[in-house]
Every structure is written in structure tokens, then in C-alpha cells.
Amino acid sequence: MAVEIREGKYEYDTETEKLAPTYEELMHWFLWVNEHTSEFEEKYPGKYLAIWDYEIIAVGEGAEVYEEAQHRRPDVIPYIVYVPSEEEAVLLV
């Protein structure tokens, strides 16, 4: 993947011509998701979330969340996270 750093927050992939978060920015988003876990578990159990810059840009199941995110923000590669349902969360413990 050919990548150029832009503004320190995002990388630009010259092959796909999309922005992606840098590793450091991705870690900030990861922490943001963890801070909002209980809220997301209540609102989006069993769903995938597509996140860009501390904002949920799509919610869905499986590949549809990425497709919806690409429809809304075709210029970016979002951070995708899964929110387990209550039953799944119990199995993880």
C-alpha cells in the first residue's frame, strides 16, 4: 500500500485515493469507543459501527456497514468495530 502522511492524523493511500487514520489516531478512536462502550451496547447490540473522526458514519450487519460507510464517505477508510449483544458479551467473560 503506497501511503503518504497528511496532517499527522491521516494517511493518504495513493492506490485507493482514500484517507485512513494513522496508527496514533486509530488508538485515539479506539479509546473513544471504549469510553462509549455502555452507550453503544445499549443502542447498537449485535451491530457493526463504521467510525470516522469520533463519529459513527454507518451502522449495520457484516459487510453492509462498510458499504454504507463508503456511500456516506467514499473518500475514507473507516474504523470498523463490532458491538456484541448482551448474550455474546456474557460468553466473552
N, C-alpha and C positions, 0 to 999 in steps of 0.2 A: 504494500500500500504506500503510495507516494504521498507524503504528508508535509505540510508547511505549517508552522506555528503562527497564529494570528492573535494579537492582543493578550496572549498568555492564558486566556480562558478556553479558547477553542483551537482545534486543529482543522486545517482545510485539506481534505482528501482530493488531490488533483485528478484522480481516476474517476471518482463518483461525483466530484464537484459538490460535495456536501460538507457542512461543518459538523464536527464531533467535539465533545468536551475533552479537554486534556485529562490526563490521569489525575492531576491535582483537583481539577474542577469536578470530575466524576466522584472523587472522595467527598467533596463538599455536598454534592447531591445525595450521595449515599447516607451521610449523616442527617441531612434534611429529611429524607424518607424515614430514617429511624426515629427521629423526633416526632413524626406524624403517624407512626405505626398504628396506634389505637384508633385514630380518626379514620385512617384508610381501611383498617379491618372492619370498622363499623359500616362504612359507606360502600366498600368495594370487595366484599369477601369472594374469593374464588376467581378474581379477575386479574388481568394484567394491566399495568399502567405504563403509558409512554410518557416520559418526563423530559422536558427541555427547560433548562434555566429556572429551576424551582417551580415549575408549573406543569400540571397534568395536561397534556395535549390530546390524549386519547385514552379510552378505557374499553377493554374488550376481552375476548377469549382467544387464546392462541395467536396465530399469525394475523388475525383481523386487527389486533391492536396496532401492529406495525403498519399495516396497510392504511388504517385510519390516520395514524400519525403522519404518514407520508402524504396523504391527501391534504391534511391541515398545514403541515410544514415540510414541503418537498425539498427544502434546502438543508435539512439537518438529519443527523443520525441520532435518534433519541436514546435515552437510557430506559431500558425496559425492566420493570420489576413485577414480581408476582405477589399478590396478597392472598395468603392462604385463608380458606374458610375456617370457621371455628373447629370443625371436625378435623381438618388437616392440621391445624395448629396443635391440637391435643396429641395427635400422632407424632408430631415433631419433638415433643417434650420428652 
